[in-house]
Amino acid sequence: MQKDKTKTFERGSALSIFDSDRKEDLMALILALILAFVIYVID
């Protein structure tokens, strides 16, 4: 019988400036909140 190989997840892009996905997600969240606040204030 053959053992199942574990599948590893590969990132879609190697162009990230961050060293971890968590930092990238946190910065995206912060930027989205800032953008939403700016749009709320201007409108």
C-alpha positions in Angstrom: 0.0 0.0 0.0 1.1 3.5 -0.8 1.1 6.2 1.9 -0.7 9.4 1.1 1.6 12.3 0.6 0.7 15.4 2.5 -0.2 18.3 0.2 1.6 21.6 0.9 0.0 24.9 0.2 2.0 27.2 -2.0 1.5 30.9 -2.0 0.1 32.4 -5.2 2.6 35.2 -5.4 6.2 35.6 -4.4 5.9 39.4 -4.7 5.0 40.1 -1.1 7.0 42.6 0.8 6.1 41.0 4.1 7.8 38.0 5.6 4.6 36.4 6.8 1.0 36.1 5.7 -0.2 37.3 9.1 1.5 40.6 8.7 0.3 41.0 5.2 -3.3 40.3 6.3 -3.0 42.7 9.2 -1.7 45.5 7.0 -4.5 44.9 4.4 -7.1 45.1 7.2 -5.6 48.4 8.6 -5.4 50.0 5.1 -9.0 48.9 4.4 -10.2 50.5 7.7 -8.3 53.7 7.0 -9.8 53.9 3.5 -13.3 53.2 4.8 -12.9 56.0 7.4 -11.6 58.5 4.8 -14.5 57.7 2.5 -17.0 58.0 5.4 -15.6 61.4 6.5 -15.4 62.9 2.9 -19.0 61.7 2.1 
